[in-house]
Amino acid sequence: MTLPKKKILFIEDEPDQILMIRLRLEKNDFMVVSAEDGLEGIKKAKEEKPDLILLDVIMPGMNGLEVCRKLRSDPLTKKIPVITTTAAGIDDLEHECLAAGADACVRKPYDSVDLISKVTSLLQQSK
C-alpha cells in the first residue's frame, strides 16, 4: 500500500513560477494545487486542506504577509505550515514573514535542494 501524496498549495501570481515549482515538487512526489492571488489562495486553503502552503510575498492586491496573517487567524487553516517565497533582497522581509506567522522563508531564485528540504522538514514536524 502506498501512502497518499502530500498536498502543497502554491499561492503565486506568476504562472511561469507556478509551472516551474509544480514540476520540481511533483518530481519529488508531492501533489500541487495552485492559486494566482491571495483571495483565491485563502479559499483554496479552506477547500483543499493542503498539508503545506508555499506563499509568494509580493503579489498584487493582497500581499503574502496579509494572506499569512489571515491563514493564521482562521481555525480551519491556522495549523497548516507556511513557507513564504520572495525575490526581494530585503533582510528584514524574512523577519516580517516569520512575524506574520510563516514557518520558514525561501528566496527566489529557488535553490531546489533548499526548497525541497524545507518542505520535507516542515511536513515531518507537522505530523
N, C-alpha and C positions, 0 to 999 in steps of 0.2 A: 504494500500500500504506500503510495507516495503522499507526502504532506502537501496541503494546498499551498500555492504560491502566496507570498506576502504581497499585499496590495499597497502600492505607493501612489498618492495623489500628487501630481506635479502642477503647481499653480505658477504659470509663466506666460507673459504676454507676447513672447517671440516664438512663432511657430517653428523656426529652424532649431531653436534651443530645445523645444519640446521633442522634436524628432530625434535629435542627437542623443539626448539623455534617455529617452524612451528605449532607443536601441541598446545603449550601454546597460541599462537596468534589466531589460528583457534578456540580454545575453547572460546576465548573472542570475537568471531565473526568478525575476520579480515580475509581477503584473503591474502595468502602469495605466492610470486613469489621469486625464489632464483637464485643466481649466485655464482659460485665457485671461481671466481677470479675477479680482478679489471677491466680488459678489458671487460669481459662478463657483469659485473655489470653496467658499463657505457653504454654499448649497450642496455641492458635491461631497464635501467632508461629512455632512449630516446624512446624505443619502447613501453614499458608498461605504462609509465606515472604514476608511483605509487604515492600514497598520502604521503608516508613517506619511508625513506630508513634507514635500520639498516646496519651498515657498520663495519666489523671487521677491526681493525687497523693492526694487524700483519698477513700479508699474503705474500706468495712468489710472486716474480715478482713485480708488482705494489702494494705498501702497501696502507692501508686505508687513510693515510694522503694525498697521491698523488691523489687517487681517489676522495677524498672530494674536493680538490683544482680544479680538472678537472670538477667535477659536478657544482661547484660554478662559474666557468668561462664560462659555456655553457648556452646560453639563454634558451634552452629547459629544463634544469634541475636546474638552479640556485635557484629557489624558493621552491624546494622540501625540506621539513625538513629532516635533517640527524641526527641520533643518532649513535655515534661511540661506538663500543664494544671492550673491551680489557681484556686480562688476565694479562697483565703486571702490576706490582705493583709500577710503577713509578708515583709519584705525578705530575711531570712536563708533563707527557703524556696527561693528561686531558687538560691542558693549550694549548699544541700543537694541540690537536684535535679542540678545540674552535678557535684557531688562524687559522687553516686550513679551517674553515667555518662550523664546526659541530654546531648543536644547543644544543646538550647535549651529555654526555658520560656515559656509563653504564659499570661497571666492571663485569668480569666473576670471579667466577661462578655467574650466574644470580640469582637475587632475583626477582621472578616472579611478586610480587606486585609492586616493584620499576619499573621494565621494562614496565609493562602494564600501570602504572601510567604515566610514561614519554611519552610513545607512545600516550596515550589518550590526555594528556595535550598539546603536540605539535600539534596534529591533530586539536584540538579545537582552538588553537591560529592561525592556518594557514587557517581557514575558510574564 
